[in-house]
Amino acid sequence: MSTCHACGVPLDSDAIAFNLRLRGRAVGHLDCIPCLADRLDSPERLLYEWIDYFKRTRCILFQSHEKTDAGRVDAGGADEAE
């Protein structure tokens, strides 16, 4: 699991996708939304609004993370049922 470069908290798929969208896929490190907002000197609320916008416009980075997360949950549930 990826963690925030600045504070070490685990990153959710939205934070990972937003880092990639904002900073490029070759980014060297990832930050959580609060640390990224601090780094950008921007309110967290604005970053969450951008995340919602990218989801609504079907940004591929957010879609692929959602599918990956859903796939892991489904696969895990199927294995436990067997």
Secondary structure, DSSP 8 states (H G I E B T S, - for coil): --B-TTT--B--HHHHHHHHHHH-TT-S----HHHHHHHHT--HHHHHHHHHHHHHTT-HHHHHHHHHHHHHHHHHHHHHH-
